[in-house]
Amino acid sequence: MRKVMSLAFALCLLSGLAVAASAQETMAKKSLYDRLGGLEAIKAVVNDFAGRVAADTRINKKFAKTNIERLGFHLVQQICAATGGPCKYEGLSMKKSHTNMKVTDGEFNALVEDLVASLDKFNVPEPEKKELLSALAPMQADIVEVKSTATGTELPANFKPAKPLSKKKVAAGPAANKTKKM
Ligand code: HEM
């Protein structure tokens, strides 16, 4: 009888462990997009981030000619796509959109600091924050044109901003181009 009891106990323990392992696997399989809270959470972070950038004299001169609606739309789309969400990024490449903007390393870091402040405001946990920042870090090489720690540098007078988006596109939203369930 004792043997049967201990066998039953061992089986219970094993099945308990199996359940725990599969729960962990499901967590690991969740995309960063889902762990961040989906499109509405990304929109809220980008919105807060845009406010910080606009007020940050270390970088705000660079946005003087920019159509902010287009920028916000493409930022949401880019983060959604890069984190495994149901979006396809349709903006310009990082190289093309930042060409002749003369962004420095110091300005790049300032912008990342503003993004971190927004992620902190929305209590994005450390692992998700790190994962998102690691996805953006490789873009630095295509964005920075001036190897310098300087900030607050002028936008060159001949910088040409991208065209505004159509009203139809803005109304449809950044995730309208991919039909995966949200
Ligand atoms: C990881 C860092 C960065 C990411 C992910 C990023 C992403 C983007 C995206 C998605 C766009 C929109 C492109 C389009 O609409 O076609 C854009 C445009 C722009 N970015 Fe960045 N960017 C970064 C760093 C920076 C920095 C450091 C600055 C300046 C300090 C900057 C200034 C701008 C400006 C001014 C535009 C608008 C250009 C225009 O008016 O055509 N970006 N960026």
Residues whose N, C-alpha, C, O or C-beta is under 5 A from the ligand:
A	BS01	HEM	I59 K62 F63 K65 T66 N67 R70 L71 H74 L75 Q78 G91 L92 S97 V103 E107 F108 L111 L136 M139 I143 K160 P161 A162
